[in-house]
Every structure is written in C-alpha cells, then in structure tokens.
Amino acid sequence: MVKEKYTITKEFLENEYNKNKRTQQEIANTIGCSQILISRKMKRYQIKTIQNTWSKESNPHTINPEKARMTSKKTMTKIQHNMHKWKNDIKLTCEQKSIIFGSLLGDMAIQKPNSKSKNARILETHSIKQKQYLEWKFNKLNNIIKENLRISIDKHEHMIENKVVKRTKKITMRSMCIQCITEIEQIVTINGKKHVNEQWLNNINETAMAVWFMDDGSSEKYRITLSLGNMEHDETILILEMMKNKWNIIAKLDEKKENKKRLLITGKENLLKMEKIMKSTINEIPSMKYKLNFMNIYLERKHFIAI
C-alpha cells in the first residue's frame, strides 16, 4: 500500500463539512491538498454531500471562490487546533490497552519520532507471513492508526546462523503521535527504553498474554517458551511473580544463552492454564491457531511414553 502524504480522518471531515459548513475546496485549500482527494476520502467514509442542484441561496456550503483561494492563516490555525484537540480527546478501550501492553512485551516499539515531538507513537513490523495477525491488530486499534498497513522489502540480504537469507517482505503498522500513547510510554519506558515494572504488569491480562505469546512465544516438544529479549534480571523476576500471582502458573527462567533469555512453561497443569487464558483471543486469528498446538504435542508425548 502506497503511503499517503495526508492523514485525513472521517471525524475531521464530518466536523469541517457538516458542522463548520465548509466546502470540499475550502478543506483542501486549508490542508494543502487537492479537492479530488477530499472528495475521494468522503466517498470512502460514506459522508453524504450536498447535491449540486441546490441553489446558491439555499446551499449553506456555497462560498465565494475568491474566499476559498484566500483562506486566512487564522482559519488554518483554527483547523489545526481542532485536529490537535481531536487527537488529544481519543481514549483507548480496555481491550486496546491490553493489546498494546501485551505487544510491548513482544515486538511492538513505542517512541517519540524526534526530540521535538510532544507525543509518542507505537510501531510494529512483522514478516509478510504474519499479515493476518497484524491486520487483526490494525482493526482493533484502527482509531489511533495513522495510515494503512505498509508492505516493504528488506534493502539488504542478511545472515542467520552463517546462512545468507534473501530479502523478505515486511508489513508495518504505525500509530499517530497522540496523548493516550504518550501516557503508556511514560509507564513502560525509562530514558526512551522499555523497562518492565509493576505498573506495566498490572495491565497484563488474558488478552495481553495471548498477544505476547503470538508475538514472541513458541512450543518446543513438551513445553512452551516466551522470549524475554534483553530484559534485566529484576524485570524477569517481576514477570515470574506476576504469572504466579494472577494465574498460579509456575514458569522457569532460562538464561543459558546470552542475550536470549526466555521463560519456560512445562507441566500439564501449567500448560492447561496457559491454553485457557489465551485460547479465545488466539482463535480470533485463523493463521495463529497453530500456536495452540502445544497441548496436543504434550498429550502425544505422554501417550508415547505410556506405551
């Protein structure tokens, strides 16, 4: 999907066109884009337009063409202020917060684009194989996403275990820079780096655990693992305690490989509990259902040993 130069939301167009009685051309002049783009956006958002058969006197959207060309700086500032206010009024639902907090334990990044940015944004990239999964997140978070999902190709070949891997397609999701994301950033980061703490983990529920597992989890033989990346030891201890206190799941810490810390979850009771808390969320995404195969693998192994 080609990246669009302008971010024009349905709420913004409805407010300017229906409430403020501005024409498509006025809106286009203010933003700095073409009237055709505004018309296309209104059709996409199914915003009803005034019929051309209306008379000039009866049409509240009719203005002097010269006035449209000479849109004042004051009016432009007012619209920009309204857009800024609209962004700050966006509130996240409990489900959206769960998805974000869980994703931040996994592959999602949270950051301010530059030193001058007032607000933060979230950013996540996956292999094209995970397109359906990222589309699920996109649909759940669509009121804060800046643009459509973007597909790109790696610029360079890279090495994995001394083998050359060809360039691969990636898919990326990026949100707007808004206040509600900044509030989360203040919880999960210290000096711009993610740092697990109790306030963060208080927001981890069943949905968040399922998202973390889909991001960074895998099943190996008779156990499941969750990658911890470069977390500090005190951060991993907090996660172990959180899982025990919330769901009575006993996990172990594997630190044998440097910079590849991970949680290990074994045993029938622990695996059944993990399946129970994650199943409903994972089943919403057909391409991710394979992640739940760990119980089948465990039961097959037990049957094999019994024989």
C-alpha positions, 0 to 999 in steps of 0.5 A: 500500500502506497503511503499517503502524504495526508492523514485525513480522518472521517471525524475531521471531515464530518466536523469541517463539512457538516458542522463548520459548513465548509466546502470540499475546496475550502478543506483542501485549500486549508490542508494543502491538498487537492479537492479530488482527494477530499472528495475521494476520502468522503466517498470512502467514509460514506459522508453524504454531500450536498447535491449540486442542484441546490441553489446558491441561496439555499446551499449553506456550503456555497462560498465565494471562490475568491474566499476559498483561494484566500483562506486566512492563516487564522482559519488554518490555525483554527483547523489545526487546533481542532485536529490537535484537540481531536487527537488529544480527546481519543481514549483507548478501550480496555481491550486496546490497552491490553493489546498494546501492553501485551505487544510491548512485551513482544515486538511492538516499539513505542517512541517519540519520532524526534526530540521535538515531538510532544507525543509518542507513537507505537510501531510494529513490523512483522514478516509478510507471513504474519499479515493476518495477525497484524491486520487483526491488530490494525482493526482493533486499534484502527482509531489511533492508526495513522495510515494503512498497513505498509508492505516493504522489502528488506534493502539488504540480504542478511545472515542467520546462523552463517546462512545468507537469507534473501530479502523478505517482505515486511508489513508495518503498522504505525500509530499517530503521535497522540496523548493516550500513547504518550501516557503508556510510554511514560509507564513502560519506558525509562530514558526512551527504553522499555523497562518492565515494572509493576505498573506495566504488569498490572495491565497484563491480562488474558488478552495481553498474554495471548498477544505476547505469546503470538508475538514472541512465544513458541512450543518446543516438544513438551513445553512452551517458551516466551522470549524475554529479549534483553530484559534485566534480571529484576524485570524477569523476576517481576514477570515470574511473580506476576504469572504466579500471582494472577494465574498460579502458573509456575514458569522457569527462567532460562538464561543459558544463552546470552542475550536470549533469555526466555521463560519456560512453561512445562507441566500439564497443569501449567500448560492447561492454564496457559491454553485457557487464558489465551485460547479465545483471543488466539482463535480470533486469528485463523493463521495463529491457531497453530500456536495452540498446538502445544497441548496436543504435542504434550498429550502425544508425548505422554501417550508415547511414553505410556506405551 
